[in-house]
């Protein structure tokens, strides 16, 4: 696929999680698995206060219950253990799509080989309606992914490239559904969840600001609404044409390196990590661009989301990244990453010799083309 990224989210790249303390309200999940031969382990998993919360229970006569508190409605995973197989290596299956909210959610699963249903709260009802709208697109996506895997196994690069247009069309259709949902339901408890899917990991404030402001005040003032507003503030600061925000981090030897020290050159600020497969796959393209233009006033500044120095340095050597690298070794909590609102990698910013942002997220041919334009 043309763009592969890894995101810092539990369930998908764009799920928001409340980071600020808010008044908690109780929830109950009452579930039934109608047909099962033996007691089944059921797992509830979600992110709360920046941490992953996991709770488990065994069914008794096919029934299970979870109780706890949440600060606001949120998407969660409800999983049941099943035998591992070639198509299910982790041995878990989704019990039902759940948007957990204060109150009681009732879940019914006829059997472990058939996804169940959930009802009981306004948030859950809205989530069911949203999934019904998106389900035909999910099925089309599954078929496209199946075609793509077959082409990849056949090493049919031309066929894979042709599929990209269909993927893009499907994504446009998905966002159209989400936009219409927001327009019709500005007060839905799913408002920020849906908006974050429209926004994606590289939020464009010019497009997203009006959508955010159309949401009801009660939705905008939720914990995730306030966090989303913070994302918007950061996105406004890192628009193309704005000066890049200054920062300093240490290189592998412990020497501080400032962004300001690169003035006078075009510099690609490249956010990556040794453990990020898509980043490592993109590195050869960055190496190629660096080698082509390093003597013409271009360089790269790598900002790593690693938390293990040894693996970071090993990846630098293995991928032949012969440019300046910095990191605070805090993983996804990298301070520069937070400053720039980086929620998925690889990402990059191309800066001009004065430190202004020229372009964002240039990869592969797009990076080569932009540099060729600058150095023609």
QUIVENDA-V750532 format. One line per field, one symbol per residue. phi: phi as a letter, one per 30 degrees, with the letter a starting at -180 (. if undefined). psi: psi as a letter, one per 40 degrees, with the letter a starting at -180 (. if undefined). burial: I if it has 16 or more other C-alpha atoms within 10 Angstrom, else O. A space follows every 10 residues. Layout:
BEGIN
phi: ???
psi: ???
burial: ???
END
This chain:
BEGIN
phi: .dbcbcbdbd caecdcbdcc dbddbdbbcc bbcdcadbec dcbcbacbhi bdcbbbacdb hicbbbblbb daeadbcbbc dbddadcbdc ibbddadbcd bejccccbbd adcbdcbbbk bddddddddd dddceddddd dddddddddd ddddhcdddd dddedddddd dddddddddd ddddbdcddc ededdddddi dcdcdddded ddddddeddd cdeddddddd ddeddddcde jdddddabbd dedjddbcdd dcejbdbcdc caaddceedd ddeeddeddd ddbdccjbbb bdcccdbbdd dddddedddh cdbdbbachc idceddedec idcabdbabc cdeciddcab hdbhdddedd ddddcd
psi: idhhihigid didehihhei hihiiiihhh ihhdhidiih hhhhhihhfe ihhhiiiiih feiihiiaii diiihihhii hihiidegde fiihdihhgh iiahhhhhhd ieehiaiiid iddddddddd dddedddddd dddddddddd dddefgdddd dddddddddd dddddddddd ddddgeeiee ddddddddda dghhdddddd ddeeiidddd eidddddddd dddddddfih eihihiihii ideehhhidd eeieihhhhh haidehdddd dddddddddd ddedeefiii hhhhfiehdd ddddddddef gfihhiiefe beehddddde fheiiiiihh iieeeihdii fhibdddddd ddddf.
burial: OOOOIIIIII OOIIIIIIOO OOOOOOIIII IIIOOOOOII OIIIIIIIOO OOOOOIIIIO OIIIIIOOOI IIIIIIIIII IIOOOOOOOO OIIIIIIIII IIIIIIIIIO OIOOOIIIIO IIIIOIIIOI OOOIOOIOOO IOOIOOOIOO IOOOOOOOOI OOIIOOIOOI OOOIIOIIIO IIOOIIIIII IIIIIIIIIO IOIOIOOOIO IIOOIOOOII OIIIIIIIIO IIOIIIIIII OOIIOOOIII IIOOOOIOIO OIOOIIIIII IIIIIIIIII OIIOOIIOII OOIOOOOIII IIIIIIIOOO OIOOIIOOOO IOOOIIIIIO IIIIIIIOOI IIIIIIIIII IIOOIIIIII IIIIOOIIOI IOOOOO
END
